[in-house]
Amino acid sequence: MDRVAAIDIGSNSIRAIVADVSTDGHIRVVDEMKSAPRLGAGMDERGSLADSAMQRASEAVARMATLARQLGATRIEAVATSAVRDASNARQFADMVRKAAKLQLRVLEGTDEALLGFRSALAHFDLASGRAAVVDIGGGSLELALSAAGLVDRLVSLPFGALRMTERYFPKKITRGAVKELRRDVRHELLRHLPAREWRNAQVIGSGGTFTNLAGMSLARQGIRPAQSVHGTRVPRVDLEHILDSLQDMTPTERLTVAGLNAGRSDIIVAGLAVIAEVMARLDSPSLVVSAYGIREGLLLETAKVLPTVASPGEARERSVRRLAEACHFEERHSMHVQRLALQLFDALGPRLGARPGERELLAAAAMLHDIGYHISSDKHHKHSYYLITHAELLGMSPMEQLVVANVARYHRGAPPSKQHPSYGSLAKPEREQVKRLSAILRLADGLDRGHISAVDRVKVRWSRNGIRITPIPRNVHQPMRLEVWGASRKAKLLEELADVPVEIVGSRAAQAVAAITDRTAGSPT
């Protein structure tokens, strides 16, 4: 692990992150700090940074550098983006930062920003196949990195930042006419700089405050409270247009009350969303995925001299799930065995229970994490598992998928899912059905390893009109399987309710014979 720090000086805000970066690209955040001096305010009109804004910004960078040094960062990288790049007094600001923070400021070109954003996405999303457009919108500019099979094909930077466009098109107030004008001008420029034919329907990954606030508002409209973050939230293009349509008619005071929207961004959100809407229209993409990571994380990887590699599908999710399990000191043998049995049961039962694509992967994650609550306490450990999963950073899954995984782990034992439980009752009906299906299977799998000795090698499942018959096959023919049959039988009720047929757990003939011999021996006089 290499402890490094990155400070990103943007047009709207300055963000610092101190983190441990491993050789495989894993980032463990140690601390973060944020300030919003709006360094780029008035740039279009003056062409230079305001003295007061430079003073606030340099003081903020000094505080961030002090924090990083106190936390033991071996290297601190400070970069400036659009506002400083375009300012006539950029050198003066760089001198202020050097004196206040003892840091040499690096001013990024727009294509450098786009590349850092892409590196961050490469470390956090599956980009191994297909085409992708990584889009980052800041206060002063819009960056796009277009890639195919994880390889960058084109980098684009345009002066379409949320703060800059707000000042240019909404100097006094937001009107529908001004929004139309903004969108028309952005559309015209995108036609010149963004080839649509090759990138139509590309996967769109968006980073930056405009995107994370869009995710927050989209989740709030669905009545969903995100888990740890909005990372991985998928927002349909139609939802983006609906949100933009409603916000542009609100007063500034009304926008302050919008659920999921950060108050500090409420005055520039409309311009940012209008730009995103035109990018989506140009690419003809039906939806976008929001990243909670961006230039800073790409900068951390660069500073630590770690080059992220293209992830195969599901790798990011599996890696982060495994890291959470290890951080909670999970019982690896039991968890991996339960996961294997659960997936065998899913393959046999899932289609008949109405399982949807992607549920197998969610079950695999829940099975590995179902017992991590022991890290807190053995008492009610299933509820602790739920808490730990919902507050973890799990890549490769959306906030809703993370909540499903947490609920499945929570219901691997104890009371069955109930709408009286807030964690379950707040879910939409399709997700509640997922939780019931997967937790019914996980309960059985956990019961089949009641003794935590991995006695069951595999399971045979037979579903007939008379019911479901599940036969655990022992690893060792001399293992009687009495405990495993009992453990699974007492946890089969939820599956019976879902399947609407009896569920019978029976030992194999060989195991039954061994059990009978064991019973006779135990009853014989010595």
SVG drawing of the C-alpha trace seen along z (x, -y; Angstrom):
<svg xmlns="http://www.w3.org/2000/svg" viewBox="-49 -41 56 96">
<polyline fill="none" stroke="black" stroke-width="0.4" points="0.0,0.0 1.2,-3.5 -0.4,-6.4 -0.9,-9.3 -3.1,-12.4 -4.8,-14.1 -6.2,-17.7 -8.5,-18.6 -9.0,-22.3 -12.1,-22.8 -14.1,-25.8 -16.8,-25.2 -15.2,-23.3 -11.9,-21.9 -11.7,-18.3 -9.0,-16.5 -8.6,-12.8 -6.0,-10.9 -5.9,-7.2 -3.9,-4.0 -3.5,-2.6 -2.5,1.0 -0.6,2.4 -3.7,3.9 -5.5,0.5 -7.6,0.8 -8.2,-2.6 -8.9,-2.7 -9.9,-6.2 -8.3,-7.5 -9.9,-11.0 -11.5,-13.6 -12.0,-17.3 -14.0,-19.7 -14.3,-23.4 -16.5,-25.4 -14.7,-28.8 -16.2,-28.9 -12.9,-29.8 -14.3,-30.0 -17.1,-32.5 -17.2,-35.4 -14.4,-33.9 -16.3,-34.3 -16.8,-38.0 -13.4,-38.9 -11.1,-36.3 -9.3,-36.1 -9.7,-34.7 -11.1,-37.0 -8.6,-38.0 -11.1,-37.0 -11.7,-33.6 -8.0,-32.9 -7.4,-33.7 -10.2,-31.4 -9.0,-28.7 -5.3,-28.9 -6.2,-28.8 -8.4,-25.7 -5.5,-23.9 -3.2,-24.8 -5.6,-23.1 -5.9,-20.0 -2.1,-19.7 -1.7,-20.0 -4.2,-17.2 -2.5,-15.0 0.9,-15.5 -0.4,-14.8 -1.9,-11.6 1.4,-10.5 0.9,-10.9 4.2,-10.2 3.2,-12.2 0.6,-15.0 -0.5,-15.9 -2.4,-19.1 -4.0,-19.8 -6.1,-22.6 -8.7,-22.3 -10.8,-24.5 -11.0,-27.8 -7.2,-28.1 -6.5,-26.7 -8.4,-29.5 -7.4,-32.3 -5.0,-35.1 -3.7,-35.2 -3.2,-31.5 0.5,-32.0 -0.4,-34.3 -2.7,-31.7 -0.1,-29.0 2.3,-31.2 -0.3,-31.7 -0.7,-27.9 3.0,-27.3 3.5,-29.8 0.4,-28.8 0.5,-25.0 4.2,-24.3 2.9,-22.5 3.7,-22.8 0.4,-23.2 -0.1,-21.3 -2.6,-22.7 -4.3,-20.0 -5.3,-20.2 -8.9,-19.2 -7.7,-15.9 -5.7,-15.2 -8.9,-15.5 -10.7,-13.2 -8.0,-10.6 -7.9,-10.7 -11.7,-10.3 -11.3,-7.3 -8.7,-5.7 -11.0,-6.0 -13.8,-4.4 -11.6,-1.6 -10.8,-0.8 -14.4,-0.8 -16.5,0.5 -16.5,3.4 -15.2,1.9 -13.6,5.0 -16.2,5.3 -18.2,3.0 -18.1,-0.7 -18.2,-3.3 -18.4,-7.0 -17.0,-8.3 -18.4,-11.7 -17.2,-14.2 -18.9,-17.6 -17.3,-20.1 -17.9,-23.7 -16.0,-24.9 -15.8,-22.2 -17.2,-18.9 -14.8,-16.0 -15.6,-12.8 -13.4,-9.7 -14.6,-7.3 -13.3,-3.7 -13.8,-0.4 -13.0,2.8 -11.2,0.8 -9.0,-1.1 -9.3,-4.9 -10.2,-5.9 -11.0,-9.7 -10.7,-12.4 -12.9,-15.4 -13.0,-18.6 -15.6,-21.3 -16.3,-24.5 -19.7,-23.3 -19.3,-23.3 -22.3,-23.7 -21.1,-27.0 -19.9,-28.5 -23.2,-27.6 -25.3,-29.0 -23.5,-32.3 -23.7,-32.5 -27.3,-31.5 -29.0,-32.3 -27.4,-35.5 -30.6,-36.5 -33.0,-33.6 -33.7,-30.3 -36.3,-30.4 -37.5,-27.7 -36.4,-29.9 -32.9,-30.1 -32.7,-26.4 -33.7,-25.8 -31.0,-28.2 -28.4,-26.5 -29.4,-23.0 -29.4,-24.2 -25.9,-25.7 -24.5,-22.6 -26.2,-20.4 -24.5,-22.3 -21.0,-21.9 -21.5,-18.2 -22.4,-17.7 -18.9,-19.0 -16.9,-17.2 -18.7,-14.0 -19.1,-11.3 -22.4,-9.7 -22.4,-6.8 -19.6,-4.8 -20.7,-5.5 -24.5,-5.2 -25.9,-3.2 -22.5,-3.2 -22.5,-2.6 -22.5,-6.1 -20.7,-6.5 -21.0,-9.9 -18.9,-11.4 -18.9,-14.7 -21.4,-16.6 -24.0,-17.0 -24.2,-13.3 -24.2,-12.3 -27.0,-14.8 -28.9,-13.5 -28.6,-10.0 -29.8,-11.3 -32.8,-12.9 -33.6,-9.9 -33.5,-7.5 -35.5,-9.9 -38.3,-10.0 -38.5,-6.2 -38.6,-6.4 -35.2,-4.7 -32.8,-5.6 -29.4,-4.7 -27.0,-2.5 -23.5,-3.9 -23.5,-6.0 -25.2,-6.6 -22.3,-4.9 -23.7,-2.5 -27.1,-4.1 -28.6,-3.7 -30.7,-6.7 -32.9,-6.2 -32.7,-9.1 -36.5,-9.7 -36.0,-10.2 -33.3,-12.7 -35.6,-14.7 -38.4,-14.6 -36.1,-15.8 -34.7,-18.6 -38.2,-19.6 -39.4,-19.9 -36.4,-21.8 -36.4,-24.5 -39.8,-25.7 -38.9,-25.9 -37.8,-29.0 -34.4,-29.0 -36.1,-28.5 -38.1,-25.5 -35.0,-23.8 -33.5,-24.0 -36.2,-21.6 -35.8,-18.9 -35.0,-15.5 -31.6,-14.2 -30.3,-17.6 -27.4,-19.2 -28.4,-22.7 -24.9,-24.0 -25.5,-22.9 -29.1,-23.9 -28.3,-27.1 -26.2,-25.4 -27.9,-22.0 -30.2,-22.9 -27.4,-23.9 -25.5,-20.8 -28.5,-18.5 -29.2,-20.3 -25.7,-19.5 -26.0,-15.9 -29.3,-15.6 -27.7,-16.8 -24.8,-14.3 -27.3,-11.5 -29.3,-12.6 -26.2,-12.8 -25.2,-9.3 -28.8,-8.0 -28.2,-6.2 -31.3,-5.0 -29.6,-5.4 -26.5,-6.3 -24.6,-4.9 -23.4,-7.2 -19.9,-7.0 -19.0,-8.3 -15.4,-8.4 -13.7,-10.7 -10.6,-12.8 -9.3,-12.6 -9.3,-8.8 -7.6,-8.7 -5.1,-11.1 -4.5,-8.9 -3.7,-5.9 -1.4,-8.0 0.4,-9.4 0.8,-5.9 2.1,-4.8 -0.6,-2.2 -2.1,-1.5 -5.6,-0.1 -6.4,2.9 -9.5,3.7 -11.9,5.7 -13.7,8.7 -17.5,8.7 -18.3,9.0 -14.7,8.7 -15.1,5.4 -18.1,6.7 -16.5,9.9 -13.3,8.2 -15.1,5.6 -17.4,8.3 -14.4,10.4 -12.6,7.4 -15.6,6.6 -15.7,10.2 -12.0,10.3 -12.2,6.9 -14.9,8.5 -12.8,11.6 -15.4,13.9 -15.3,17.7 -14.1,18.4 -14.6,22.1 -18.2,21.9 -19.1,18.9 -17.6,20.2 -19.3,23.6 -22.7,22.0 -22.2,19.9 -21.5,23.0 -24.5,24.9 -26.7,21.8 -25.8,21.5 -26.5,25.2 -29.9,24.7 -30.5,21.6 -29.7,23.3 -32.2,26.0 -34.9,23.9 -34.5,20.4 -36.2,20.6 -39.3,22.3 -39.4,19.6 -39.4,16.8 -35.8,15.7 -34.6,12.8 -31.3,12.3 -28.6,11.1 -30.1,12.7 -27.5,15.4 -24.8,12.9 -26.7,11.2 -27.2,14.5 -23.4,15.2 -22.6,11.9 -25.2,12.4 -24.0,15.9 -20.4,14.8 -21.4,12.0 -24.3,13.6 -22.3,14.1 -20.1,11.0 -22.3,9.6 -20.3,11.9 -17.7,9.2 -19.9,7.0 -21.7,9.6 -22.9,13.2 -26.2,12.0 -28.5,10.9 -25.5,11.2 -27.8,11.3 -29.0,7.8 -25.4,6.7 -24.7,8.2 -27.4,6.1 -25.9,2.9 -22.4,3.7 -23.4,4.4 -25.5,1.3 -22.7,-0.9 -20.0,0.7 -18.4,-0.4 -19.4,2.4 -18.4,1.8 -20.1,3.4 -23.6,3.2 -26.2,0.4 -27.5,-1.0 -30.7,1.0 -28.8,4.2 -26.7,3.5 -29.9,3.2 -31.2,6.5 -27.9,8.2 -28.1,6.8 -31.7,7.9 -31.0,11.4 -28.1,11.7 -30.3,10.3 -33.0,13.0 -30.6,16.0 -31.9,16.8 -34.5,15.6 -37.9,14.2 -38.8,14.3 -39.1,11.1 -42.0,8.9 -43.3,5.6 -43.4,4.6 -39.6,4.5 -38.5,1.0 -35.5,2.4 -37.7,4.8 -41.0,2.9 -39.4,-0.2 -38.3,1.9 -40.5,1.9 -42.4,5.1 -40.0,6.6 -37.1,6.2 -39.2,7.7 -39.9,10.7 -36.1,11.0 -35.3,10.9 -37.8,13.6 -36.6,15.9 -32.9,15.6 -33.2,15.6 -35.3,18.8 -32.5,20.4 -29.8,19.0 -31.6,20.3 -31.5,23.8 -27.9,23.6 -26.9,22.3 -28.9,25.1 -27.0,27.7 -23.8,26.6 -25.2,26.4 -22.1,27.9 -19.7,25.7 -17.7,28.7 -18.6,28.7 -20.0,32.2 -22.3,31.8 -20.6,32.3 -23.5,31.4 -27.3,31.4 -29.8,33.2 -33.2,31.5 -36.4,33.0 -39.5,30.9 -42.7,32.8 -46.4,32.1 -46.1,33.7 -43.4,31.3 -39.7,30.6 -37.3,33.3 -33.7,32.2 -31.0,34.8 -27.7,33.7 -24.8,35.9 -22.1,36.3 -18.4,35.7 -17.7,38.8 -20.0,41.8 -19.5,42.5 -20.9,39.1 -24.5,39.7 -25.7,36.1 -28.2,36.1 -27.3,32.6 -27.3,31.2 -30.8,32.7 -32.1,31.3 -30.5,27.9 -32.0,27.5 -35.4,29.0 -36.0,26.4 -35.2,23.6 -37.4,24.8 -40.6,23.1 -40.1,19.9 -39.3,22.0 -42.5,24.0 -44.5,20.8 -43.0,19.5 -43.2,22.8 -46.6,23.7 -45.6,27.3 -44.0,29.3 -40.2,29.4 -38.6,32.5 -34.9,32.8 -33.7,36.4 -30.3,38.0 -28.9,40.2 -29.4,43.9 -25.7,44.4 -25.9,41.6 -29.1,43.1 -27.5,46.5 -24.5,45.1 -26.9,43.2 -28.8,46.4 -25.6,48.3 -24.5,45.5 -27.8,45.5 -27.6,49.3 -24.0,49.1 -24.9,46.3 -27.7,48.3 -25.7,51.5 -24.3,52.4 -20.6,51.9"/>
</svg>
